């Protein structure tokens, strides 16, 4: 089944990461375009009312800082740009909070760096936080932590918000990553230089020729930064999400994309989400041990799609740490699931067979009532 057929059958995308670029949010100036932001916020609210999950990865903090400080010079040194990011991040979030608040919606800020997501416990904490916000129907607004993430501010390819949005899409199993910019998609040539340049409607494979086209678009406004969008597309499609590059100025672009309408350039997913997570969790680098569960817990996991609680654990084969991948198996029986554990093997030895409301009594602390949450588990 093609990704397009899958979308049509399911009625569109359910979990969407929308990346909003600096040029889009500022109109190419050193200030936020509040009218455009209000229009995009209204589109997110519309999707939210339809029961869809939407996460925003936003740029614009440095431009917002320039606006707040009335600093329109050309200083580009990293410490000064970090100062602008610090000031602008607060203003940017205040703006989102005010715009979403006008629709009765609550936002939650999350600042991330690659270092946070590269660490197993940091990955687990970030995933649990974002999924927890979605369960509470809070709209996450995510940005690179510009005050400490020097690579992003320096303009390095590692750490930019395009790639950050792909990491977020992978982190929370998004169906769609929408990279909204001030251009209509990936073009056959730089549209600023070639009047005959056309949008490429679909890319099934990112080739060197496409990378050359993207790299030739320059680093200025408009199609500048298309290289990092290709990098993001390669990453997200490999983890089970469709990726679309489209203009944020297109009327109702997010609801139209969410419903499956073709706008801009589509990069279809290369694997299903389940296949991607199963492959990651079963890799030798991520699977560190095995949790043996009783028959009742096994039925709860397989038949009712429940989380694993400590009461159903009979044995632990480690060692492993919190945030590691583990296999879940029946006694003398098959492996039934794999997942990311909230507790290390030493902790599980102490709380196996214990009711969830007694975890803190035994350990003196707790990371939640679930040993492996259903959101962090794949059935085998």
Secondary structure as UniProt FT lines:
FT   HELIX           3..10
FT   STRAND          15..20
FT   HELIX           22..26
FT   TURN            27..28
FT   HELIX           34..49
FT   TURN            50..51
FT   STRAND          53..58
FT   HELIX           61..69
FT   HELIX           78..101
FT   TURN            102..104
FT   STRAND          107..112
FT   HELIX           114..118
FT   HELIX           120..135
FT   TURN            136..137
FT   STRAND          139..144
FT   TURN            146..148
FT   HELIX           150..153
FT   TURN            154..155
FT   TURN            158..159
FT   HELIX           161..171
FT   TURN            172..173
FT   STRAND          176..181
FT   TURN            191..193
FT   TURN            195..196
FT   HELIX           208..215
FT   TURN            216..217
FT   TURN            222..225
FT   HELIX           226..238
FT   TURN            239..240
FT   STRAND          242..247
FT   TURN            248..249
FT   TURN            251..252
FT   HELIX           253..258
FT   TURN            259..260
FT   STRAND          265..267
FT   HELIX           273..282
FT   TURN            284..286
FT   STRAND          287..293
FT   HELIX           295..302
FT   STRAND          308..309
FT   HELIX           310..312
FT   STRAND          313..317
FT   TURN            322..323
FT   STRAND          325..330
FT   TURN            331..332
FT   STRAND          335..340
FT   HELIX           345..351
FT   TURN            352..353
FT   HELIX           356..358
FT   HELIX           359..363
FT   STRAND          370..372
FT   HELIX           374..376
FT   STRAND          377..379
//
